[in-house]
Amino acid sequence: MTLLERLSKNKGTLSSALSKRLARDVLAGDHQLLGEAVRLTTWRMEEPDFRHVRSGAAKIVEETAHARPELVKGYLPVLMKALEVGEPQTRWMTIRTFGFCASLDPRTARRALPFAERFVSGGSKLCLKSSADRYLGDIGALSAKDAAVAFPILEKSIENLVENEQDWIMEALLAMAHALNEQQRGKAEAFAKTYRSASRKSTRLRAAQVLEAMKG
C-alpha cells in the first residue's frame, strides 16, 4: 500500500498516531518514505477534501525533523509551498519543521519569516500561532541579528495573544534569550512578570525561567 493510500484512509478527526508510526519508519532508515511525505504535504493543495493527506504527511515530516533535522533540512525549499495550503494543521506542522531545521540551514529557514508574521498577526488559533511563536524563537536563537528580526514579529504575536498562548511565547523568549539586547530583554521581562502568579503551574514556571534568563 502506498503512502498516499495509507493517509487517504486516515480520515475523520485529525489523528497523528499513524503519522508518528510512519515517522518511526523513516527514523529507522526508510528515507524514501520521507521524500514521499514531503511531496504529499502539498498534494492537490487546492482541494479541501485532501487536507487529511497533506496534514498526515506534514506530521511525518515534523516528527522526523524533531528527532533528526539533518534528514529534513534538504527538503526545506520544497516545503515552502506547504506553508500556503488552506488547512492550518499542515501549516503549523510545517512552520515547526522550519524551526527544527533552522540551525542547520539558516538561510532557507529564514524564508518562512513572512509566513510566521502572517500567522501571528491576528485571526489564527492557538496551534498555528504557537507553532509560529516557537519558530520565531528558533530563528531568534541563531544570532543577535536574527533576534532583531524575529523579536518584533513575536511582539506582534503578544499584541494578538490568544488564550493559553503565553507559555509558547515564553518558550520562544527562552530560546532566543542569549541573543537579545538590553531593550529586548526588558520587554521580555515585563511580559513574563505578568504571569508570575498565573493559575497554571507550567505558566508560573516558564515565567520564572524567563525572568532568570533575562538577568544574564
N, C-alpha and C positions, 0 to 999 in steps of 0.2 A: 504494500500500500504506500502510495506517495505521501509526502508531507502535506501537500495540498488536500489530498483525500482525508487524511487524519484530522487536519484542522477544520475541514468542512463539516465534519461530523461533530465537532465540539461546539454546538450551538447553545442558545439559551443564555442564561446569566453568565457573565464572563467568569470563567474558572481558569486558574493558572496551573492547575495540577498537571495536565497533560504537557504544557509547555515546559514546566520545571523538569519533568521526566526526560523530555527530549533534550533539554539543555544539558542534563547529566550525560546523555549520549554524546553530545558534542565534546564535553569536557573529557570524556573517556577516549576520544580520538576520532569521532565521526565529523570531521571538519567539512565534508561535503554537505552535510545536513545544515551546518551554519550558513553556508553560501546560499542554499535554497531558502532558508528562513529569511535572510536579508532580502532576497528577491520578492518574497511574499509579503513583506511589510507594506508594499505599495500595490499589491495585487488588485487589479480592477478598482483603482482608488476612487473613482467617481461613483461607485456603486455601493450604497449603504448595506446592501444585503450580504456583502463580503467582509464586513468590518470584523467579524469574529476570526476570519482567516488572518487578516492583517494584524490584529491585536495579539492573536496567539503567536504569530511569527515574531512580533516585536518583543514578546515576553521571553522567547527563547534567546534572542539576541541580547536582551538586557541581562538575563541571568548569566549568560556566558561572559559578558563584559564585566559584570560584577566580580566574578571569580577569576577570570583571566583576560583582562582587557587587551593584552597583546594579540589575542586571536581575532579581535573585532576591529582594532584600530584601522586596518587597511580598508575596511568597508565604510568608514565614515562618509566619504564623498557620495557613495551610493545611498546611504541612509538619510541624506539631507532631504530627499523627496518625501520621506515618511513623516517629516515634520509638517507637511502640508495636507495630510489626509483629513477627512471630516471628523472621524471619531477621536475623542480626547484620549482614549486608552492607548492607542498606538503612539500618539504624540508624547504622552507623558513618559512612556517607557523608552522612547527614542531619545528624548532630551536627557534622560538619566544616563543612557548609554554614552552620549557625548561627554557627559561629566566624568564617567568612569574612565574614559579613554583620554581625557584632557592632558594629562601629564605625559602621555606617550606620543601624542600628535597635537600639540597646542594650536598650530596654525589652522588645521581643519576644524578642531573643536570650537575655536572662536567664531567660526562661520555660523554657529547656531545662536549667537547672541541676539540678533534681531528677532528670532523666534521666541527666545526667553522673554524679551521685553514685551512682545505681544501677549504672551501667556500670562504675565503678571500684572498687566496694566488695567485689568478690570474685566468682570464678566466670566472669568474662568472659575471653576470649582476647585476644591481643596487638592485633589490628586494631581491635577495639571499644574496648579500654582506651586505646590510644594516641591514637585519634581523640578520645575524651573528654578525655584529657590536654591535647591541643592546643586543644580548645575552651575548656578552663578557662584556658589561657594567654591566649587571645584576650579572654575576659571579664575576667580579672585586669588586662589591659593597659589597660582603659578608664579606671580611676581607682583611687585608694587604697581607696576604699570598696568597689569591686568586687573588688579583690585581697583584701580582708579576708574576703570571702565565698568566693572561688574557691580561695585558697591552702589553707585547711583541708580542702577536698574533695580537692585534689591530694595533700595529706598522706595521706589515706586510700588513694589510689592507690599511694603509696610503701609503705604498710604491706602492701599486697597485690600487690607487684611481681611481674610475670611475666617470663620470660626475654626479654632484649633490649628491655625497655620503657624502660630508663633514659635512652636517647637522647631519647625523646619527652618524658619528664618534664623533662629539662634544656632542651629546646626551649621547653616551656611556661614554665619558670622564666625563660628569657631574654626571652620575650615580655612578661612582667609585671615584670621586674626593676626598672624605673623607678618602679613603684607600690608596691613592698614597703617595709614598715617595718623598723627595725633588727633586731627579733627574727626576722621572717620571712627577712631576708637571712642571718642567722646559720644558720638551719635549712637554707636553700638551699645555703649554702656547705658545711655539714657533709655534705650529700648529695653534692655534686659532688666533694668531696675523696676520697670512697671510690672514685672512678673515674679518678683522675689517672694510675694505672698500669694501666688496663684493657688487655686484649689487642687490642681493636679500636681502630684509629687514630681513627675517627669519634667513638667514645665519649670518648677522651682529649681530642680537640679540643673537644668540647662541654663537657667538664668544665672545661677551661682557660677557655673563653668565659664560663661561669657564674661561675667564681671571679673573673675580671676584672670582670664586670658587677656583682658584689655589692660591689666596693670603692667604687663610686660611691654 
